[in-house]
Amino acid sequence: MPATYPTRIVCLTEETTETLYLLGEEARIVGISGFTVRPPRARREKPKVSAFTSAKIEKIVELRPDLVLGFSDLQADIAAELIRAGIEVHVFNHRSVAQILRMIATLGALVGCPAKAAELVEKFEAGIEQVGQSAARFPRRPRVYFEEWDDPQISGIRWVSELVGIAGGDDVFPERAASSLGATPVNGVPPSHPSWDRVWSAATDLGIMVCHAPTESNCFGVAETTVATSATPDANASLTPRSFSVSAMP
């Protein structure tokens, strides 16, 4: 690996870890987030040094990274502490599909493989285009509620909202996905969360809830399973013709 590019990288979130593996540059990684599940081998191969809004600063410093990769204002305090320790930090803020693709291109440039990153971006763009063309043949567009977190009840980030649209649906709360900040309650919409009453009144056809087993305190030894329960908002409410699913995110 050329010495002109970082060779000891700490990834504070999963997506940069996954991207570096996809680029074949995983040897550069010396530390990852405890929330990382993709690729599975990363959890076996790399030390876990952070949660999402907290990190083991002393352990990161001991790893002697020449670059730390973070995400959004939610990791601003971690980034500031590492910068004060003399460590180079790059914080991404990819919230849309286009910004995710730009993040991949930027990360490829940071580690000296822009051509491989461009190829990966083209592959994802082709897949997105294929899904969009398939979805265009649907007879109707279902109204979709995506729940990213349950307490407080938070609907999907912008790229989730965009992918719902690409896949042939309509996000029932698109206005909540527009914020460029993550620290504001419910993606920038103060603080009336999308309660079940609001989800139901939005004439939702399909609900997708992602249950996160790890927390800030247990993500370093993350549980591999989580309990999925019925997504009924009310004992007397009818789910027909509405459909709700709960996905386990270990």
C-alpha positions, 0 to 999 in steps of 0.5 A: 500500500502506498505510504502517501495514502492512509494505512491505519483507518478507524471507521466509526460507522459501518458503511465506511467499513463495508465500502473499504471491504468492497473496494478490497482495501480492508487491510487498511482498517485497524478499528471498527464500530461495535454496530458493524454487521456487514461484512460479517468477517469484519466483526471477526477480524477487526477490533471494535472501538466505538458505538454510535455516539460514544467511542473508546478514545484511548483505545483509538489513540493506541491504534495509532490511526492516520485517519478516522472516518465518522458520520454526521453531527451525531459524532461531532464530539467524538471527532473533536476529541480525536482532533484534540489528540492530534488525529486526522478525522474526516466526517461524512454526512451522506443522507441521500442516495446521491450523497452515499454514492459521492461518499464512496467516490470520496473514500476511494480517492482518500485511499488511492483507488478512485477507479475501483470506487467509480466502478462500484458507484456505477454498479450501484447506479445500475442496480438502482436503475433496474429496480426503478424500471421494475417498480414503474410497472406496479399497478399502484404505489403503496404508502410506506412508513419506515421506522428507523428507531422506536423510542423516540419513534423516528421515521427513515432518513432521506436515503430510505425515503428515496429508496422507498420511492425508487422501489415503487412506494411513497414515504408517508412522512417525506418532510421528516427525511429532509434534515441535514442534521441527525441530532434534531428529534425526528429528522429535524421536525420538532418534537411531535414524533410520528405516533401510531395515530399519525401513522394510521391517519397517514393512510399507511399501506405498509410499515417496516420497523427495524429493531436494533438489538445493540445499544450504546452500552452493549454493542461491543458484544452485540446480541445476534437476535432480537425479539420481534413483536406484532406492530399493532398500534392498538388492540382494537385496530384492524391491520387489513388491508395494511401490512406491517413487518418487523425486521431484526437488525443485530 
